[in-house]
């Protein structure tokens, strides 16, 4: 039997990039997947490609009412919610002095507040079912320093994961965070950026960057019953970068 047979999974930021890769693997393993994103054109197209067991919902992850609509639509379509993957996020490379207050708040709203809202939205139905898995996508910058704002938000995701895991454990709900390093997404593997990434890869102990599917494999593990005794933990996918 497929590892996620008949599990219902919500994945935010799923219209493209890492979220799309997660969605495809989860569906291959038997899941019914709700894709949410602000990009409705790509989201609709992906859901149609994936078939009847996929549903796309346009979703502003910083909006509490949108989260309520996602939960309702998921339950109306598939009857339950087994897994939430808080994948949506943005990056930034500005210095502290070049980061405005509005810039900073936008990063925190999308990367941090959205995770809080997502957990708050799905926990009641998971509590009623006495089971569930919440997977929060952080970053190695939730473990070590990086750009202002982005690093702050990813450390917060790590902390929220632990707090929620302790609160939810008695109800059969597991909460874990994933901390990817450098991932070979189309956005970074092109032009001058590709050269810089390939040069940086030589400093990684495994001497390469990760493929998106390697992160999706961890999402699959945490969404499945294979990880039934794992909660409140960080799962690092960085080729040994943070071990140095």
Order of alpha helices (4+ residues) and beta strands (2+ residues): beta-alpha-beta-alpha-beta-alpha-beta-alpha-alpha-beta-alpha-beta-alpha-alpha-beta
